[in-house]
Structure formats: structure tokens, C-alpha cells
Amino acid sequence: MSEANFFRQGAVPISAIVITKDEEANIGRCLSSLYWVAEVIVVDCGSTDRTRELAMGFANVKLIDHEWEGYSANKRVAVSFTRHKWVLWLDADEEVTYDLQHEILSLPGNQFSLFDAFEVCRKTYFLGSPSSTLYPSRTARLFNKDKVDFNNKILHEGLHITDKKRLGRLQFSLNHYSFRSLDQFFNKMNTYGRYGGLELLRKRKLMGKWRLVLSPIFTFFKYYFLNGGILDRKHGLMMSLGSSYANYIKYSHYYYLLQEDRRSLLRERLKGKAIIVSRTDNIGDVILTLPLVVLIKKHIPGTKVIFLGKRYTESIIDAFPSVDSFIAVEDLMEGKKKLSATGAEAILFAFPDRSLSKLAFEAGIPLRVGTSRRWFHLIYGNRNIWFTRKNSDLHEAQLNLNLLHPLGIHDGLSLPAMGRMYQLEPKENLPSDLNELLLDSRFKLICHPKSRGSAREWPLSHYALLCSRLPADKFLILITGTKEEGDLIRNSGFWGKAPSHVKDLTGSMSLAQFLSFISKADGLLACSTGPLHMASALGKPALGLYPPMHPIHAGRWAPLGPKARYITLRKNCNDCRKGGPCACIEAIEVNEVQAIIEKW
């Protein structure tokens, strides 16, 4: 008796459903094995290969185009187009064997009333060979659509059958051609692992991290020994290892998503609250910390940011509108102010400080973020990040962003992007004599030769030579620094060599005035020091001179800004690490510096 005659003689009519996307390698085999069903509903989710063309070549196929919504959701769409009560669900990489086909067609009519669904075994083919590792892998595939629906699992979706007594069992198997190559196999294991992690998170299951280690080990033992993978020799070993790997990815992804979910809730809690950013060292360090403040404001709207720093840096912070208020560390140390009075919910230590870390702990600030490399953060902190600054190749501004990870902020910004984030708005008015100086039509170049010992300095003789080479009719050169630095410059004999278009402004301005002065000048030259970062953050042409020595090299401390540049020798050098003159910074040629400045 032919299959067509058998179907016509009273067999229960069956619809089949298949979901596809780029399945041209499988769809022909799959649909050929379904010639005997009344109709096949193929829901295609945007194939870009020949899947749709091949599917339309089968007389009993109805093709539906539908965007991807999820495994279960798309199968429900397919079921909604079926005409018959009983539906056979097949994946595109599966086929109904001849024996299973006849078993279904031979089912007595009363079986369809006794059961709501029937489960079958799946014989998986791994790299072209049948595998014992995943057999029998029973799964319900033939079901009454009026009684049974798909569950909502993200991964390994299936039919939701409440009464297991109404689940029948078929003897013969589907063939499952899931893994044609090792690349495809491990790609699928990655996908299964990620979806598995999402499924665990969706169920809100709380599990110990021991599963990350023990569960993959048990999975390997189960598939290789208990399921008979050892009998499949190398294929069984690869299948078992892959399943173990997928299990590891599942729990890794779950713990990552769980952590991100908690961080998202934390960001919600911090909205409208105060966060302290602590950076209690020097001006350049403070300026390189400001992009961190911008990101806090971006990701946690309504947050009040309090900057904790040295008193002399307050004028810099006052010019940065993203910071709401400033606390001088000296006031805390002297007992004039208390951290508890800020009402802060979090404090980020961009510069480690044992005393402040202890004060934050004693003040009961709920979230205290620092680096795990400092022992006092292990005692007083509770959301510490493991990273090293000293040996890192990242810029200081990029390293600061690590402190945002406990808040779930992972913006990996480029240095040019961070240089565009500055919004310095100087507020201090300048004295009339300085304003008159700035009215000069020549290019007003600030030279800041000294660094208060914080950097390797270009020799004053080089500055003097540069000043003599820059034409007096085009440049007005302004020497700046503290009063003490001015004394050092005068004692060096610099002014005996300086031409008349060079002016001494050392010791004549407060920091707030200096910031306003830089904003109205035309460019600045300095070594790795605060004024260089002030100029670059103001968007002014700024040229920094750096030694090629870790950790004070340009890769770590270069100025950030749209018009900022630096010069350094292309070498690694440690000759002056223990002190003495720096041959590398002395080797920066005046001609090279002059050429850059004259292009400004």
C-alpha cells in the first residue's frame, strides 16, 4: 500500500511546522521527509541564502515570512497557520525517518484521543556519524494544538504538558544532523551557553558560584561515561567536552548577567543621590578624572556629584559644571567637615588614600569603590576592582573608568572621545594689566617650564633658544609658574638670554586666574604638568614634552583635547629613574618644538 493511499484511507490528517533562517544545507532533506503530511508551514525569519527558494519547490509547503521573535514565539506563529488539529514540529536540521513516518501513520485513531502529545527519540549525527552521547534525547514533537502549547524557555524550548499521563511515546526516532563541522559545533555551544544563562536569569534562580566549576565537570562525566560517549571514541570525547564547555558558558553568562542586573538596580537606586569622586593629588590628575564624572551624570541621571580633592584644586572643579560641589580634603582631616554629612550613597577612590578610605567606612557610605591592590581598600572598601596603574599601557583617564564597573558602566572610550568631554568654564575675572596683555595681536604663547618636581623638565636653555627663534613680530611669549618657580628661572640666568618679546608672569596669578588666562591665550608649551592639561581641556593648542619612561610616559599622561599634542622619543629608557638629568627629554630638539608651534 503506498503512503498516499494509506493517508487517504482514514489516517488522522497532520500538519507540520518548520522554522528556518539560512538553512539551505538542511531544508531539502527536512521537507523531503515530510512529503506524507497534509501540509508543511515553513516560517522563514529572514534567510539570505536559497532556503526560501528550495522550500517553495515542495507542493505541500506554505511559506510564511515573519521576523525573529524567539524559538517558542515563532513556532506559535507557525501553528496559527495550520489547518489540522495534530501538528508535527520539526527543526530544519532534522528529518523524519521512514520507520517513524509509518509508525505515525499506523497509529490507531483511539491513540489520538488518549494522548495530547507523543514524544520521540532523536538520533544525533556528529560530524556525519551517529552519536550515542545524546541518545535517546526524548522530546515531544507530535501534539494536539488545542490541548498543548509551547513553553516560554529561551533555550531548548518544548511543549508544556501538564498531565504526563497524556504523553504517549513513539518507538522510532528522528534523525538530527546538528553538527556538520567543529566550527559549527562550538558556535552552537557558545549560543546554547549564552541562551542558557539568559534562561537561568529569567527564572531568577540564585545559585552558588561553585556551579561554575563543578557543573561542567559533572556534565562531562554524564555525557562521556553515563551516556556512553566513551563508545563513540574521539567523537564522543569532543561531544562531551563541547557540552561541558556550553555548561561553563551558561553559568559564566548567568553570573555576568546577574551582576549586571544588580548593577542596573544599583544605578536606579543612585538616581537623585550623591556620589563622591575622590582625587586628592595634583591638578593634572584631577583634570584626567573629570571624564569619569561626565559618565556618571550620563548613566545615572539626577545624580549629585561631589568632588573630594586638595583645596588648591577647587578652582578647577568650580569651572567644571558637571560637578555639583567640592570638599577640600584638608577640611576632613582637620575635622571641619564630615563625610557622613554629605549623605553620599557611594564614593569612588580615583586616588587611593588610607585615611579617607577609613573615614568613608566609618561614615557608613554604602558603596566604597577602590583598587584591590591597596590593602586598606580590602578592609574599608566593599566593591573593589583589580587593576594596576603602574604597569598598564592604558591612559590615566581610561584607567579611572575602571572604577565605574561596579555601577555597571563599561564605556570603553577612546582618548579623542574623552578629550571632547571637557566643559571647563573659567569664572575668575583677570586684572586689567593681564587683560591689556591679552589684547596684543600677536600669537600669545604660554611657556610653563617648571613642574614643582612632578615631571622631567625640558632645560631652560632650550626654552631660551626657542624664544629667540620664534619671531617677535608674530609671537608674544609669556613665562608662567609659581613665585618659587619664577625665582628658580631668574637664578638660572634665563632672563639674560631671553629676547624682549618674552614676558615674566610667574607668581602673578592665582590658579583660578591662570585658568581664565589660559582660556584667552592662544597656546601653551609645558612638560607633563597641570597647566598642560588645563590648556588641553580648554580646547587650546597644547604641546607636552615627555620622557619615554614608565609610568610617567605620554601613553599614561598625555594631554587630552582636540588640539593637544606631545613629543617623546621613540624608545624605552630608565636611565634617570633614580634621579639626575633626563637625557631623553633634553634630546627633544628645539627645531621640532618650533615647527609645531609655528603651525598653530
C-alpha positions in Angstrom: 0.0 0.0 0.0 1.5 3.4 -1.0 1.9 6.2 1.5 -0.6 8.3 -0.4 -3.2 5.5 -0.4 -2.6 4.9 3.3 -3.2 8.6 4.0 -6.4 8.7 2.0 -7.8 5.7 3.8 -8.6 7.5 7.1 -5.3 8.4 8.7 -5.6 11.4 11.0 -4.5 14.4 9.0 -1.3 16.1 10.3 0.3 19.5 9.7 4.0 20.0 10.1 5.8 23.2 11.1 9.5 24.2 10.5 11.2 27.4 11.4 14.1 28.5 9.1 16.8 31.0 8.7 19.7 30.3 6.2 19.1 26.6 6.2 19.8 25.8 2.5 22.1 23.0 3.6 19.3 21.2 5.5 15.9 22.3 4.3 15.7 20.0 1.3 16.3 16.9 3.4 13.9 18.0 6.1 11.0 18.8 3.8 11.6 15.6 1.7 10.9 13.6 4.8 7.5 15.3 5.3 6.0 14.5 1.8 3.4 12.4 3.6 1.8 15.1 5.8 -1.1 17.1 4.7 0.7 20.5 4.8 4.0 22.0 6.0 4.1 25.5 7.4 7.6 27.0 6.9 8.1 30.2 8.8 11.2 31.9 7.5 12.9 34.5 9.6 14.9 36.5 7.0 17.0 33.9 5.2 19.6 35.4 2.8 20.5 32.1 1.1 18.4 29.8 -1.1 16.2 28.5 1.8 13.0 30.1 0.7 13.6 29.1 -3.0 14.2 25.4 -2.0 11.2 25.4 0.3 8.8 26.6 -2.4 9.8 23.7 -4.5 7.6 21.3 -2.3 3.9 21.0 -3.2 2.7 20.7 0.4 4.7 23.7 1.7 3.2 27.0 2.6 5.9 29.7 3.2 5.4 32.4 5.8 7.8 35.3 6.2 8.0 36.5 9.8 10.7 38.3 11.8 12.5 36.5 14.6 10.8 36.8 18.0 12.2 33.8 19.7 12.0 30.0 19.4 8.7 29.4 21.0 7.1 32.6 19.7 7.9 31.8 16.1 6.6 28.2 16.5 3.3 29.6 17.8 3.1 31.7 14.7 3.6 28.6 12.5 0.9 26.7 14.5 -1.5 29.6 13.9 -1.4 28.9 10.2 -2.0 25.2 10.4 -5.4 23.7 9.3 -5.3 20.5 11.2 -5.6 19.7 14.9 -2.5 17.5 15.1 0.9 19.1 14.4 4.3 17.7 14.0 7.1 20.1 14.9 10.5 19.6 13.2 13.7 21.6 13.2 15.3 22.4 9.8 18.3 20.1 10.6 16.1 17.1 11.4 14.3 14.5 9.3 11.5 12.0 9.9 12.8 8.5 9.3 10.8 6.1 7.1 10.1 4.0 10.2 8.8 6.9 12.2 6.7 8.1 9.3 4.9 4.7 9.1 4.6 4.5 12.9 2.8 7.8 13.0 0.5 6.9 10.1 -0.2 3.5 11.7 -1.4 4.9 15.0 -4.9 3.8 15.8 -7.5 6.6 16.0 -8.1 6.0 19.7 -4.5 6.8 20.4 -5.1 10.4 19.3 -7.9 10.7 21.8 -6.0 9.0 24.7 -3.0 11.3 24.4 -2.4 15.1 23.9 1.1 14.6 22.6 3.7 12.0 21.6 7.4 12.0 22.3 10.1 10.6 20.0 13.8 9.8 20.3 16.4 11.8 18.4 19.4 10.2 16.9 22.1 13.0 16.6 24.7 12.9 13.9 28.0 14.4 14.9 30.4 15.2 12.1 28.5 12.8 9.9 28.5 9.9 12.3 25.6 8.8 14.6 26.4 9.7 18.2 25.5 7.7 21.3 26.3 10.6 23.6 23.0 12.4 23.2 20.8 9.4 22.5 17.9 8.9 23.1 17.2 12.6 23.9 13.4 12.1 24.1 11.3 15.1 23.1 7.6 15.7 22.5 7.1 16.6 18.8 3.6 15.4 17.7 0.9 17.3 19.6 -2.7 18.3 19.6 -2.6 22.1 19.2 -6.0 22.5 21.0 -4.5 20.9 24.2 -0.8 21.7 24.2 1.2 24.9 23.7 4.9 25.7 23.6 6.7 26.8 26.8 8.4 30.1 27.1 12.0 28.8 27.6 14.6 30.9 25.8 16.7 27.8 25.1 15.7 24.2 24.4 12.1 25.2 24.0 9.5 22.5 24.1 5.9 21.6 24.7 4.2 22.4 28.0 2.4 19.2 29.0 0.7 19.4 32.4 -0.6 15.8 32.6 2.3 13.5 31.8 -0.2 10.6 31.7 -1.4 12.1 28.4 2.0 12.0 26.9 2.4 9.0 24.5 5.7 7.5 23.4 6.7 6.5 19.8 9.2 3.8 19.2 11.2 5.2 16.2 13.5 8.2 16.0 14.1 11.4 14.2 17.5 12.0 12.7 19.2 15.1 13.9 22.0 16.5 11.7 23.0 19.2 14.1 26.8 19.4 13.9 28.4 19.3 10.4 31.8 20.8 11.5 33.7 21.6 14.6 33.3 25.4 13.9 29.5 25.0 13.8 29.6 22.8 16.9 31.5 25.2 19.1 29.5 28.2 17.7 26.3 26.4 18.7 27.8 25.5 22.1 28.5 29.2 22.6 25.0 30.1 21.6 23.5 27.5 23.8 25.6 28.7 26.7 24.5 32.3 26.4 20.8 31.4 26.0 21.1 29.1 29.0 22.5 31.9 31.1 19.6 34.1 30.0 17.1 31.4 30.9 18.6 31.0 34.4 18.5 34.8 34.9 14.9 34.9 33.7 13.9 32.3 36.3 15.6 34.4 39.0 17.4 31.3 40.3 20.1 32.1 42.8 23.0 29.6 42.7 26.4 29.4 44.2 29.5 30.1 42.1 30.7 26.6 42.8 28.5 25.5 39.9 30.8 27.4 37.5 33.5 24.7 38.3 31.6 21.6 39.4 28.7 21.6 36.9 30.8 21.5 33.8 32.8 18.6 35.3 29.6 16.7 36.1 28.3 17.4 32.6 31.4 15.9 31.0 31.1 12.8 33.3 27.4 12.4 32.4 27.8 12.6 28.7 31.1 10.7 28.4 30.6 7.9 30.8 26.9 7.6 31.8 25.5 8.4 28.3 28.1 6.3 26.5 30.1 9.0 24.8 33.2 6.8 25.5 31.8 4.3 23.0 32.0 7.0 20.2 35.7 7.3 20.8 37.1 10.7 19.7 33.6 12.0 18.5 32.2 11.1 21.9 35.1 12.9 23.7 34.6 16.1 21.6 30.8 16.0 22.1 31.2 15.6 25.9 33.8 18.3 26.1 31.6 20.6 24.0 28.6 20.0 26.2 30.8 20.7 29.3 32.0 23.9 27.7 28.4 25.0 26.9 27.6 24.4 30.6 30.5 26.5 31.7 29.5 29.3 29.3 25.9 29.1 30.6 26.9 29.7 34.2 29.6 32.3 33.3 27.0 34.2 31.3 24.4 33.8 34.1 26.8 35.2 36.8 27.8 38.1 34.5 24.1 38.9 33.7 23.2 38.6 37.4 25.9 41.0 38.3 24.9 43.5 35.5 21.3 43.1 36.7 22.2 44.0 40.2 24.3 46.9 38.9 21.3 48.2 36.9 19.3 48.1 40.1 22.1 49.9 41.9 22.1 52.7 39.2 18.4 53.1 39.8 18.9 53.4 43.5 21.6 56.0 43.0 19.4 58.3 40.8 19.0 61.6 42.6 21.5 60.6 45.3 25.1 61.8 45.9 28.3 60.2 44.7 31.7 61.3 45.9 34.7 61.2 43.5 37.9 61.4 45.4 41.1 62.6 43.7 43.4 64.1 46.3 46.6 64.7 44.3 47.5 67.3 41.7 45.9 69.4 39.0 46.6 67.2 36.0 45.4 64.1 37.8 42.2 65.9 38.8 41.6 67.0 35.2 42.1 63.5 33.8 39.5 62.3 36.3 36.7 64.6 35.0 35.5 62.3 32.1 34.6 59.8 34.8 32.2 62.5 36.3 30.6 63.1 32.9 29.9 59.4 32.5 28.3 59.2 36.0 26.0 62.0 35.0 25.2 60.4 31.7 24.3 56.9 33.0 22.8 57.9 36.4 20.6 61.0 35.7 19.9 63.3 38.6 22.9 62.2 40.5 24.7 64.8 42.6 28.5 64.5 42.1 30.7 65.8 45.0 34.4 66.1 44.2 36.8 65.5 47.1 40.3 67.0 46.4 43.0 69.2 47.7 41.9 72.8 48.5 44.1 74.4 45.8 42.3 72.4 43.0 38.9 73.8 43.9 39.0 76.5 41.3 39.4 73.8 38.6 36.4 71.9 39.9 34.4 75.1 40.2 34.9 75.6 36.5 33.5 72.2 35.6 29.7 72.3 35.6 29.2 68.5 35.9 30.5 68.6 39.5 27.8 69.9 41.9 30.0 70.6 44.9 33.6 70.4 46.3 35.0 69.2 49.6 38.6 70.0 50.5 40.4 67.0 52.0 42.1 69.4 54.4 38.7 70.2 55.9 38.0 66.5 56.5 41.5 65.9 58.1 41.0 68.9 60.3 37.6 67.8 61.4 35.8 70.9 59.9 33.6 68.7 57.7 32.4 65.1 57.9 31.7 62.7 55.1 28.6 61.5 56.8 27.1 65.0 56.4 27.2 64.6 52.6 24.5 61.8 52.6 26.5 60.2 49.8 25.5 56.7 48.6 28.8 55.9 47.0 32.5 57.0 46.9 35.0 56.3 44.1 38.7 56.5 45.1 40.4 57.6 41.9 43.5 58.2 44.1 44.0 55.7 46.9 44.1 57.2 50.4 44.1 55.1 53.5 42.8 57.8 55.8 39.9 58.8 53.5 39.1 55.1 52.9 38.8 54.6 56.7 36.7 57.8 57.0 34.3 56.6 54.3 33.9 53.3 56.1 33.3 55.0 59.4 30.8 57.4 57.8 28.7 54.3 56.6 28.8 55.2 52.9 27.1 52.1 51.4 29.2 51.7 48.2 33.0 52.2 48.5 35.0 51.6 45.3 38.8 51.4 45.1 41.5 49.2 43.8 42.1 45.8 45.3 45.9 46.3 45.0 45.8 48.5 48.1 45.4 46.6 51.3 43.3 49.3 53.1 40.7 49.1 50.3 40.3 45.4 51.1 39.5 46.3 54.7 37.4 49.5 54.2 36.1 49.1 50.7 33.3 46.8 49.5 33.3 47.0 45.7 36.9 46.9 44.8 38.3 46.5 41.3 41.5 44.6 40.4 43.7 46.6 38.1 47.2 48.1 38.1 48.1 51.6 37.0 51.9 51.3 37.3 52.4 48.7 34.6 49.4 49.4 32.4 49.6 50.7 28.8 46.3 52.5 29.2 46.0 56.2 29.7 45.3 57.5 33.2 41.8 58.8 32.1 41.0 55.3 30.8 42.2 53.6 34.0 39.9 55.9 36.0 36.9 54.5 34.2 37.5 51.0 35.8 36.0 52.5 38.9 32.7 52.7 37.2 32.4 49.0 36.6 30.7 48.2 40.0 28.0 50.7 38.8 27.6 48.7 35.6 29.1 51.4 33.4 31.5 50.0 30.9 32.0 52.7 28.3 35.4 51.9 26.7 36.0 55.4 25.4 38.9 56.4 23.0 41.2 59.2 24.1 39.9 61.6 21.4 36.3 60.9 22.7 37.3 61.7 26.2 39.1 64.8 25.1 35.8 66.1 23.7 34.1 65.6 27.1 35.6 68.6 28.8 33.4 71.6 29.6 35.7 73.9 31.6 34.1 77.3 32.1 36.5 79.7 33.8 34.8 82.1 36.1 37.6 84.3 37.5 38.0 87.9 36.2 41.5 88.9 35.2 43.3 92.1 36.5 43.4 94.9 34.0 47.1 94.6 33.3 46.6 91.0 32.2 43.6 91.8 30.1 45.7 94.5 28.3 48.4 92.0 27.7 45.9 89.7 26.0 44.8 92.4 23.6 48.1 92.1 21.8 47.5 90.9 18.2 50.4 88.5 18.2 50.1 84.8 19.0 50.2 84.7 22.8 52.2 81.6 23.7 52.4 80.5 27.3 55.6 78.7 28.3 55.4 76.9 31.6 58.9 75.5 32.1 58.7 74.1 35.6 56.6 71.3 37.2 57.2 71.6 41.0 59.2 68.4 40.7 56.4 66.3 39.3 57.9 65.7 35.8 61.1 65.6 33.8 61.7 69.1 32.6 62.9 70.4 29.3 66.0 72.5 30.0 65.6 76.3 30.5 68.3 76.8 27.9 66.1 75.0 25.3 63.2 77.4 26.2 65.5 80.4 25.8 66.7 79.1 22.4 63.1 78.6 21.4 62.1 82.1 22.4 64.9 83.6 20.4 63.9 81.7 17.3 60.2 82.5 17.4 59.8 85.8 15.6 59.0 88.8 17.7 56.5 90.2 15.2 54.4 87.1 15.4 54.7 85.8 18.9 54.3 87.2 22.4 55.8 84.6 24.8 54.5 84.5 28.4 56.5 82.7 31.0 54.3 81.4 33.9 54.7 79.5 37.1 54.6 79.9 40.8 56.6 82.6 42.6 59.1 79.9 43.7 59.4 78.6 40.2 60.0 82.2 39.0 62.9 82.6 41.4 64.4 79.4 40.0 64.1 80.6 36.5 65.6 84.0 37.3 68.5 82.4 39.2 69.3 80.2 36.2 70.2 83.2 34.1 67.3 82.6 31.7 66.3 86.3 31.5 69.8 87.2 30.4 69.2 85.2 27.2 65.5 85.9 26.7 64.6 88.4 23.9 62.3 91.4 24.5 59.0 89.7 23.3 59.2 87.3 26.3 57.3 88.4 29.5 57.6 87.2 33.0 54.3 86.4 34.6 55.5 84.0 37.3 53.8 84.4 40.7 51.3 86.9 39.3 48.1 84.8 39.2 46.0 82.6 41.3 45.1 79.2 39.9 41.6 80.5 39.1 43.1 83.5 37.3 45.6 81.3 35.5 42.7 79.1 34.1 41.0 82.2 32.8 44.2 83.5 31.4 44.9 80.2 29.5 41.4 80.3 28.1 42.2 83.7 26.5 45.7 82.9 25.3 46.5 81.2 22.0 48.6 78.1 23.0 50.7 76.5 25.7 54.0 74.6 25.9 55.0 72.6 29.0 56.2 69.3 30.3 53.8 66.8 31.9 52.2 69.2 34.4 48.8 70.7 35.4 48.8 73.7 33.2 49.3 71.5 30.1 46.1 69.6 31.0 44.3 72.8 31.8 45.1 74.2 28.3 44.2 70.9 26.5 40.9 70.6 28.5 40.1 74.2 27.4 40.5 73.2 23.8 43.6 75.3 23.3 46.6 74.2 21.3 48.8 72.5 23.8 52.2 70.8 23.4 53.6 68.4 26.0 57.2 67.2 26.3 57.6 63.7 27.8 60.3 61.2 28.7 59.9 57.6 27.3 59.9 56.1 30.8 57.1 54.1 32.6 55.0 55.1 34.4 55.5 58.8 33.5 55.4 58.4 29.8 53.0 60.1 27.4 51.0 56.9 26.9 49.8 57.3 30.5 49.8 61.1 30.9 49.4 62.7 27.5 47.1 65.8 27.4 43.5 65.1 26.2 41.9 67.7 24.0 41.1 68.3 20.3 44.2 70.4 19.8 46.6 68.7 22.2 49.9 67.1 21.1 53.0 65.7 22.7 56.6 64.9 21.8 58.6 62.0 23.2 61.5 59.9 22.0 60.5 56.5 20.5 62.4 54.3 22.9 62.2 52.7 26.4 64.5 54.3 28.9 65.1 54.1 32.6 68.4 55.9 32.9 67.1 58.7 35.0 64.7 56.7 37.2 66.8 57.2 40.3 67.3 60.9 39.6 69.7 63.2 37.8 69.3 64.9 34.4 67.0 63.2 31.9 68.9 62.8 28.6 65.8 61.8 26.8 63.8 65.0 27.5 67.0 67.0 26.8 67.2 65.3 23.4 63.9 66.7 22.3 65.1 69.2 19.7 64.2 72.9 19.7 63.6 72.8 15.9 60.9 70.1 16.3 59.1 72.1 19.0 59.4 75.3 17.0 58.0 73.6 13.8 54.8 72.5 15.7 54.2 75.9 17.4 54.7 77.9 14.2 51.9 75.8 12.6 49.5 76.9 15.3 
